[in-house]
Each structure stands twice: as structure tokens, then as C-alpha cells.
Amino acid sequence: MLDGKILVIVAVAAVALVLVFGLYSLFRGGDFARTYSNKLMRLRIVAQLIAIVVIMAVLYFSGRGPTP
């Protein structure tokens, strides 16, 4: 069970980290923003998808998922 919690924390932290870097690039502006802001926001969406899959897998395998 502890391994599942660690996976969820890592996945959520990765999403938060990419979000912070993306927002930083937007606020910085200039060439940096033109180069990286859109790429970072796309990476955030992918990281969110992975985080959702990890969370659902942890819930499923821990027996806390929906019951049929």
C-alpha cells in the first residue's frame, strides 16, 4: 500500500512541477516563452494523463475501486 502512495505522490508532484515551469515561462515572456511555454503545457497534459492512470491503477489494485 505504501508503494502505491509513493507512486501517486510522484505523479502529482511531476504534474505540479511541469505546471510551475510552464507558468514561469509564460510570465517570463520573450523568446523563452515562445520556445517553451506551449511545449511545457503539452507536457503537463501528458503528465496529468499519466497521473490519472497511476491513481486509478493504485485504487484498483488496492481494492478501493468501484465494486461491480
Secondary structure as UniProt FT lines:
FT   HELIX           2..28
FT   HELIX           30..61
FT   TURN            62..63
//
